[in-house]
Structure formats: C-alpha cells, structure tokens
Amino acid sequence: MAFSDLAGFEALLKAAPGPDLEAKAGAEARNSQLTKPDGSLGRLEEIGIWYASWRGEARPRIAQPQVAVFAGNHGVTARGVSAFPAEVTVQMVANFEHGGAAINQLARNAGAIMSIHPIELDRPTADFTIAPAMSEAECVAALKVGWDAVDQQSDLLVVGEMGIGNTTSAAAIANALFGGTAADWVGRGTGVDDAGLKIKEEVCAAGVALHGGKAPLEILASLGGREVAAMAGGIARARMLRIPVILDGFICCAAAATLEKAVPGALDHCLAGHVSAEAAHPAVLRAIGKEPLLSMGLRLGEGSGAGLAMPLVKAAVECLSGMATFAEAGVSGK
C-alpha cells in the first residue's frame, strides 16, 4: 500500500475498505437483546455498533488504543499570526516527551499508548501567501510520517498536533475547501488580540486567493503544515487497517476534511470527539457530517478533546460487548 505522489495516495483512499456489514448486523442483533429497553443507552448504542462494523466483530473490545501527536513549524508565523513564537513548538515537543502536557494525562487516563512525531522542526513550511507551503514531495513525505505512525495492532486511534501558526493553516484550508470569507473561518487560536485576528484574516485570504482553486489534496499541500498532512496520513492509514478514529478539534478536522473532499466517505471510520471553542470548528463538523460527542469548551489541540472522548467510546463498546442479553441474564424480555 505504498504511494509516491498525491495521485497514488488518493487512489488508495478510493480503494479503502468499508465497514463489515455482517459484523454490523450481528452487533445490531446483539444490541436489541441486551438487558435494557430499546434505545435507552442513546448514542452509546450507535457508537458501539459503528465500532463493531469497522473492527469486523459483533462483540468487540478495545484493548490497544493509540494517540499519535505530530509537530511541525509554519513559515506563515513570520506574518504575526500567533500570540506565541515558533520556538514554542520545539519546547512543547519536549514537554510531550517528558509527559507534562494535557494530552499525556488524557492518553494515560484512556489507557492509550502515546507517540510523538516532530517533523523537520528546523525547516518550517513556506509562507503560503507567497508560495505553496509544501511541494508535492514534501506533502507526501509528511503524509507518510502519519501513515507509518499508526500501530497496526491498535484498535482505536487519536491523532493530535502541535505547531505554532496551525490554526491559520487550518482556517485557510477550510476556507479553500468550503468557501465563504476568511473571517468565516479565522479564530483567535492561541489567543491573538483584535489586531492579530485581523492579520490572520488577511493572511488566510491571501493564501486562499493564491491556492484556493486547487484539488483538495493539493490544498493540503499548499496551505497545510507537515503536522497537518501527517494527521491526514494517519487517518487514511487507519481506514486501510479498519481502525476507528476519533477526530480532535479544528485543526484535525480541517486536515481530515481534505480527505473527505477528495473522496466522499473517506471519514466514515471516524467520529468527532468534541466541538471546540475555536469559532469555526462547528462549521467544519457540519461540512464533514460529524456530530460531536462532547462540548467542553476546549481549544487546546494536541488531540486533547479526542483523548477525552476515548473513554466514552470504550464505554460504548463495553456496553455492547459486556452486557448480558435477556436470555443470558434470565430476565423476561418483551
């Protein structure tokens, strides 16, 4: 399943497997016989059946969840789009590696193995208001980092990111994919003031004016970052392996949206972990057809909202697979 260019990557997406309908039917049949009134567990029932369909088991378990965090630097930060300097990316990677970030705690709480993948932090992407952020070859290399980061033995995946300037990148991607104006998609990110917000809008508009007419994966290369492309690569690899994915916030969903726009249905193996406080995240979720599991006011990134949702998905699967049926429990059914 190798790819050497964006066309090859898109061809893999088009050939990706779908859900196991036999396993789905088995899970639905089991769910209908569990010791509860029909539908009484709400979305937990839907999540459990969805998970079963992707794992190919009517009675699955989640034993090896994975969190993969990617880091990259953006040349567009030179335009003043962030409240923090680019050096913070390197510093936060060290914090991840020493277990000190929020996502470290959330991954541990979910029983997930976490890996950190800094990608050429000493070589930021190009300023996308002047040139494509990445060449095709650079984007393919970043996609492969994400692709290779997925553990083939994992059974639930969260992809997260760290990269000063990447809310600007995500806003430009969303604007290019879904239209509207830059102001519709740009938010305060790391906490920029009104002047900084205006700069972000101008930068986003300039990038979209230069690159907006391109195909979705070309937009990823032209307006994305290495960590953004790596998340897309990880999500695509998980699809090939039938590993369900929990999407994180605005940046993760913008990355994922390039896959969905390139190949409709490419995100059928994904749930939205949460809706973030970043202003445009709800619009991206609507555009990719995802209803978030949680709304907690988070806007950190790192995979934190998806990491927080991991135990919820595990709970849904435990209910489907661990509860007794009426017959097993000796309880009178309907």
Secondary structure, 3 states (H helix, E strand, C coil): CCCCCHHHHHHHHHCCCCCCHHHHHHHHHHHHHECCCCCCCCHHHHHHHHHHHHHCCCCCCCCCEEEEEEECCCHHHHHCCCCCCCHHHHHHHHHHHCCCCHHHHHHHHCCCEEEEEECCCCCCCCCCCCCCCCCHHHHHHHHHHHHHHCCCCCCEEEEEEECCCHHHHHHHHHHHHHCCCHHHHCCCCCCCCHHHHHHHHHHHHHHHHHHCCCCHHHHHHHHCCHHHHHHHHHHHHHHHCCCCEEECCHHHHHHHHHHHHHCCCCCCCEEECECCCCCCHHHHHHHHCCCCCECCCCCCCCCHHHHHHHHHHHHHHHHHHHCCEHHHHCCCCC
